[in-house]
Amino acid sequence: MNTEKYEQILRDRQRELFARLHKINADIATGRDPDSEEQAVQAENDEVLDELGEVGEKELKAIDAALDRITKGTFGTCAKCGQPISEARLAAVPYAPLCQECATGD
C-alpha cells in the first residue's frame, strides 16, 4: 500500500482543519453586538461554531492516530480483526482504523 499518498491526504486535511478551528475560535472570541436581538442570534451561531469545533477536534485526533499508524507501519490494517482495510474505504475515510466489516459490526 502506498502510505505516502495517504500521509499527504491526511496532512492536507490536518492543515485545513487547523485553519478552520483557528477561524472558529477567532469568531467565537469576537465581541457581542449590544443589540439584544442580535445577541440571541450570535449566541445561536456560537453554539453551532462550538459544535463544528468539537467535530473538527475529533477528526484531528483521528488523523493524528492515522499518522501514528503510518509511522508504526500498521496503517491500512484493521485495528480489530487485523485484515487489510480496503482502498475504497481509505479513499472515503483515510483515517479509518477499522475495515468496513468491523466498523459496521457485520
SVG drawing of the C-alpha trace seen along z (x, -y; Angstrom):
<svg xmlns="http://www.w3.org/2000/svg" viewBox="-34 -48 41 58">
<polyline fill="none" stroke="black" stroke-width="0.4" points="0.0,0.0 1.2,-3.5 1.1,-5.1 2.8,-8.3 -0.3,-9.1 -2.5,-8.8 0.0,-10.6 -0.2,-13.6 -4.0,-13.4 -4.1,-13.3 -1.6,-16.2 -3.5,-18.3 -6.8,-17.7 -4.9,-18.3 -3.8,-21.8 -7.3,-22.5 -8.8,-21.6 -6.2,-23.7 -7.1,-26.7 -10.8,-26.1 -10.5,-25.7 -8.4,-28.8 -11.2,-30.8 -13.9,-29.2 -12.0,-30.2 -11.5,-33.7 -15.2,-34.1 -16.2,-32.9 -13.8,-35.3 -15.3,-38.3 -17.4,-40.6 -21.1,-40.6 -23.4,-43.2 -25.1,-45.4 -28.5,-44.8 -30.3,-42.1 -32.0,-40.6 -28.7,-40.4 -27.1,-38.8 -29.6,-35.9 -28.6,-35.2 -24.9,-35.4 -25.5,-33.0 -27.0,-30.5 -24.2,-31.0 -21.7,-30.4 -23.4,-27.1 -23.1,-26.0 -19.4,-27.1 -18.7,-25.2 -20.2,-22.0 -18.2,-22.4 -15.1,-22.9 -15.7,-19.7 -16.3,-17.8 -13.1,-19.2 -11.1,-18.3 -12.4,-14.7 -11.3,-14.5 -7.9,-15.9 -7.4,-13.2 -8.4,-10.5 -5.9,-12.0 -3.2,-12.1 -3.9,-8.4 -3.7,-7.5 -0.4,-9.3 0.9,-7.4 -0.2,-4.2 1.7,-5.2 4.8,-5.7 4.3,-2.4 3.7,-0.6 0.2,0.5 -1.8,-1.9 -4.3,-0.1 -4.6,2.8 -7.9,3.1 -7.2,2.5 -9.9,5.0 -9.5,8.0 -6.1,7.4 -7.3,7.7 -6.4,5.1 -8.7,2.0 -9.9,1.7 -8.6,-1.1 -12.1,-2.2 -12.7,-2.7 -9.5,-4.5 -10.3,-6.7 -13.5,-7.7 -12.2,-7.9 -8.4,-8.0 -8.1,-7.9 -10.3,-4.8 -8.9,-2.5 -11.3,0.4 -12.3,2.3 -15.8,1.9 -17.0,5.2 -15.7,4.3 -16.9,0.7 -20.5,1.8 -20.4,4.8 -21.0,7.4"/>
</svg>
